[in-house]
Amino acid sequence: MYLKLFAHNKLVRGKDKSCIYDLHNNDVVLIPNIFYDILNDLPEHSIEAIQKQYAPDEPEVFDQYVQFILNKNLGFTTHEPRLFGELDTSWEQPHHIQNGIVEHRVDSPFELSRVILKLDELLCRQIELRILPGEQPIDELTAQLTLLNGKVFRNVTLFLKYNASMTAEKVATLYNEIPNLGFVLLFNSPETREVPGCNGKALFSSRPIEDFPFESEAGFKEKYIVNITYFMEALQFNPYYNRKVAIDHLGNIKNDLMLQPSFGNINDLDLKEVIATPEFRELWYASPDKIIGVRDSALRYCRHLPYALRKVEDGNYEIVV
């Protein structure tokens, strides 16, 4: 008799602890490293053989390990383990860019609409717009942003600097006229409250934009994402930087707005050509296995990693504090 984990459950070893990623239930089960070794050997050897190897004098203890897997519905017993294949963990996506971030102001030297169209051409799935106008009326802004309709973006997050024209009624109109809007935040508002009629997806906030987690690494340090897509991406890539591009308010093309390095200006270069260069794509491949302080953790494939990174001599990366 053999014990085998279901294909959607993946073993990951860490320095101090290991874990089982349950990619069907979006959960992680922490286990001792010795349990990792046992589970790693069980698909190729019978339960009896592994018990004699790891716990020859304590069969009842070994049986507890087996029952733990069965009771948690993480695996099953079989006489024919080779009949059950392994999960294909290769990561492939058709999108040139997954995430685009654009910061725009009234004095920005580029047209917001032009960048939106460029990201649409790159099959960008998610776009975050940080629009920081002075007193641009919301009616005018709504008319501009209807350009998003019919585009490839699955989800649009919109951050707006509040002005007096942004009444709850007009924000609701903006939200409802652009179907792919996922969330609207109006920062620097007189008060914090939800916008009625937007299903909790539009919010006035009295806080400045600098207070929000996307501007602060501290807000993300304990964030974990457990799903099959994120896991497979993290095996090969850095999920935070992979297929991501950011345009700051001056038009500089970056891997992320928090980073200083720029790869040119959107007014001078073709965005598609920039993102195809090895220099721009370097951080895409800074996977969790290459980050010092992360690579030894069993949770490395579900951690959110919004950190500035610096390459070190051995081809690995260190987090810039």
Backbone hydrogen bonds, N-H to C=O, Kabsch-Sander energy under -0.5 kcal/mol:
donor,donor_aa,acceptor,acceptor_aa,energy
2,Y,78,T,-2.8
4,K,76,F,-2.9
6,F,74,L,-2.2
9,N,6,F,-2.3
10,K,8,H,-0.6
10,K,21,Y,-2.1
12,V,19,C,-2.4
15,K,296,D,-3.3
18,S,31,I,-2.7
19,C,12,V,-2.4
20,I,29,V,-2.5
21,Y,10,K,-3.0
21,Y,19,C,-0.5
22,D,20,I,-0.8
22,D,27,D,-2.8
23,L,8,H,-2.3
23,L,21,Y,-1.2
26,N,22,D,-0.6
27,D,22,D,-2.1
29,V,20,I,-2.6
30,L,28,V,-0.6
31,I,18,S,-2.9
35,F,32,P,-0.5
36,Y,32,P,-1.5
37,D,33,N,-2.2
38,I,34,I,-2.0
39,L,35,F,-2.8
40,N,36,Y,-2.5
41,D,37,D,-1.4
42,L,38,I,-1.8
44,E,41,D,-1.2
45,H,41,D,-1.0
47,I,1,M,-3.0
50,I,46,S,-2.3
51,Q,47,I,-2.3
52,K,48,E,-2.0
53,Q,49,A,-1.4
54,Y,50,I,-2.7
55,A,51,Q,-2.4
58,E,55,A,-0.9
61,V,58,E,-0.6
62,F,58,E,-1.9
63,D,59,P,-2.3
64,Q,60,E,-1.1
65,Y,61,V,-1.3
66,V,62,F,-1.9
67,Q,63,D,-2.6
68,F,64,Q,-2.0
69,I,65,Y,-1.6
70,L,66,V,-2.0
71,N,67,Q,-3.2
72,K,68,F,-1.9
73,N,70,L,-1.0
74,L,69,I,-2.6
75,G,69,I,-0.9
76,F,4,K,-2.6
78,T,2,Y,-2.1
83,L,80,E,-1.7
84,F,81,P,-1.5
85,G,83,L,-0.6
89,T,87,L,-0.6
92,E,90,S,-0.6
96,H,122,L,-1.2
97,I,122,L,-1.5
98,Q,243,R,-3.4
99,N,243,R,-1.9
100,G,126,Q,-2.4
101,I,245,V,-2.2
102,V,128,E,-2.8
103,E,247,I,-2.8
104,H,130,R,-2.7
106,V,132,L,-0.5
108,S,105,R,-1.6
115,V,111,E,-1.4
116,I,112,L,-2.3
117,L,113,S,-2.1
118,K,114,R,-1.7
119,L,115,V,-2.4
120,D,116,I,-1.9
121,E,117,L,-1.9
122,L,118,K,-1.2
123,L,120,D,-1.6
124,C,119,L,-2.2
125,R,97,I,-0.6
126,Q,98,Q,-2.6
127,I,155,N,-2.2
128,E,100,G,-3.0
129,L,127,I,-0.5
129,L,157,T,-3.0
130,R,102,V,-3.1
130,R,128,E,-0.5
131,I,129,L,-0.7
131,I,159,F,-2.6
132,L,104,H,-3.3
132,L,130,R,-0.6
141,L,137,P,-2.0
142,T,138,I,-2.8
143,A,139,D,-1.9
144,Q,140,E,-1.8
145,L,141,L,-2.4
146,T,142,T,-1.0
147,L,144,Q,-1.3
148,L,145,L,-2.2
149,N,146,T,-1.5
151,K,148,L,-1.7
154,R,125,R,-2.7
155,N,125,R,-1.6
156,V,180,N,-2.1
157,T,127,I,-2.5
158,L,183,F,-2.9
159,F,129,L,-3.2
160,L,158,L,-0.5
160,L,185,L,-3.1
161,K,131,I,-1.5
162,Y,160,L,-0.6
162,Y,187,F,-2.5
166,M,163,N,-2.3
167,T,165,S,-1.9
171,V,167,T,-2.3
172,A,168,A,-2.2
173,T,169,E,-1.8
174,L,170,K,-2.2
175,Y,171,V,-2.7
176,N,172,A,-2.4
177,E,173,T,-1.6
178,I,174,L,-0.7
178,I,175,Y,-0.6
181,L,178,I,-2.0
182,G,156,V,-3.4
183,F,156,V,-1.3
184,V,201,K,-2.6
185,L,158,L,-2.8
186,L,203,L,-2.9
187,F,160,L,-1.9
187,F,185,L,-0.7
188,N,207,R,-2.0
189,S,205,S,-3.1
193,R,191,E,-0.6
193,R,204,F,-1.6
195,V,202,A,-2.3
198,C,195,V,-1.0
201,K,198,C,-2.1
203,L,184,V,-2.3
204,F,193,R,-3.1
205,S,186,L,-2.8
211,D,208,P,-1.6
212,F,209,I,-1.4
215,E,212,F,-2.3
216,S,213,P,-1.7
219,G,216,S,-1.2
220,F,217,E,-2.2
221,K,217,E,-0.7
221,K,218,A,-0.6
223,K,220,F,-2.2
225,I,302,C,-3.6
226,V,224,Y,-0.5
227,N,225,I,-0.7
228,I,23,L,-0.5
231,F,227,N,-2.4
232,M,228,I,-2.2
233,E,229,T,-2.2
234,A,230,Y,-2.6
235,L,231,F,-1.2
236,Q,232,M,-0.6
236,Q,233,E,-1.2
237,F,233,E,-3.5
238,N,284,W,-2.7
241,Y,238,N,-0.6
242,N,238,N,-3.0
244,K,241,Y,-1.5
245,V,99,N,-2.1
246,A,254,K,-2.7
247,I,101,I,-2.9
248,D,252,N,-2.0
251,G,248,D,-2.3
253,I,264,G,-2.9
254,K,246,A,-3.2
254,K,252,N,-0.5
259,L,256,D,-1.5
263,F,253,I,-2.9
266,I,251,G,-3.0
268,D,265,N,-1.5
269,L,265,N,-2.0
271,L,269,L,-0.5
274,V,270,D,-2.0
275,I,271,L,-2.3
276,A,272,K,-0.5
277,T,274,V,-1.6
281,R,277,T,-1.9
282,E,278,P,-0.8
282,E,279,E,-0.6
284,W,281,R,-1.0
285,Y,281,R,-0.9
285,Y,282,E,-1.1
286,A,283,L,-1.3
287,S,285,Y,-2.2
290,K,287,S,-2.4
291,I,288,P,-1.2
292,I,290,K,-0.6
292,I,317,Y,-3.1
294,V,291,I,-2.1
295,R,291,I,-2.6
297,S,294,V,-2.0
300,R,297,S,-1.4
302,C,299,L,-1.8
303,R,299,L,-0.8
304,H,223,K,-2.1
307,Y,305,L,-1.8
310,R,318,E,-2.5
312,V,316,N,-2.9
315,G,312,V,-1.9
317,Y,290,K,-3.2
318,E,310,R,-2.6
320,V,308,A,-3.0
321,V,319,I,-0.7
